[in-house]
């Protein structure tokens, strides 16, 4: 009887905590070095990857470490060469009760019409995006979603 009562008491708390997550739209906040919608030119070669059952492929810088690709069910769809014009139409940041500020993503479209997500950073830190010039620091602090 005591276990059943404990379950009934914990269920509402679990539901409330699960609802404490979401996504902030950073598209027009000015906290990132890009305003969208924007057409940008890739400065470096990237790869378009399928990860597991995800609906939207992921754009990743090349070359990259491929040792864990099988574990993450990551497969290369195709290479995207430097000089390719892409459209970025949305910037977001995921957040959650348990993890705080999460992944900062840029969502866009390749000239072929394929949609993609680019993981630009996490928390309050971003790396150099493939459309940014070479020579930027590996990590830059941004003030997003404060």
Order of alpha helices (4+ residues) and beta strands (2+ residues): alpha-beta-beta-beta-beta-beta-beta-beta-beta-beta-beta
